[in-house]
């Protein structure tokens, strides 16, 4: 009976950095590898309510900087 009330395991999420200056953008870690992982840079499309791919990089600093810069420009 107590098994029905067990806590669910938390969902696994990737690391992400989100900027919301002029428009929402994010840099998100989607895969780990020996090059530092694959980071996607995505911008949010409010009309369709989806994140749209903009760029990708194995360098976290570059991906985060690209997302920050992209967020500065109006959509």
N, C-alpha and C positions, 0 to 999 in steps of 0.2 A: 504494500500500500504506500509506503514512503517513497518508493522509487518513482511514483508519478509526480512527486514534488521536487525532484532533483533539479539543481540549477543547470540551465543550459550552458554549454561551453560558449565563450565569447567568439564572435566572428573574427576570422583572420583578415587583417587589413594590411595594406602596404604603407610604406612611409610616403607622406605627401606634404608638400608646402603649397599653401593656397594664398593667392594675392587677390585683393578686391578693390583696386584703385578706381579705374574707369570701367573695367569689366572683369568678371571673375576669370582667373587663370590658375593653373596648378602645374607643379612638377611632381610626378608620381613614379615611385620605384615599382617596376612591374616584374623584374627578373633579377636574380642574383647570379653573378658569374665571376670569373677571375679578373675581369676588367673593371670591377666596381659596380656592376649591375647595369641594367638598362632603365633609363629614366625617360618617361614620356612628358612632353610639354603639351598641355591641352587648354583650350579656351571653352567657356560655357556658352552654348547657344540657347538663349532664353526662349526663343520662339518654339524650338523643338524639344527643349529641356533635355539636352544631351551634351556631353563633353566631346569636343571635336579635336582630333589630333592636329598638332601644329608642327612638332619637331620631336626628335629623339636624340639621346646622347648617352654615352657611357660615363660621362663626367658629371657628377652631381652639382658642382658649383656652376658649371655652364648651364645646365638645365634650369636650376633655380633662378639664375640671372636672366635667362631668356624668358621665363615665365613672368618675372617681375617687370621686365621691359614691355612685354606684350600687354600686361595689365594696365600700363600707363596710357595706352592709346584707346580712344573710344571705339566701341564695336560697331 
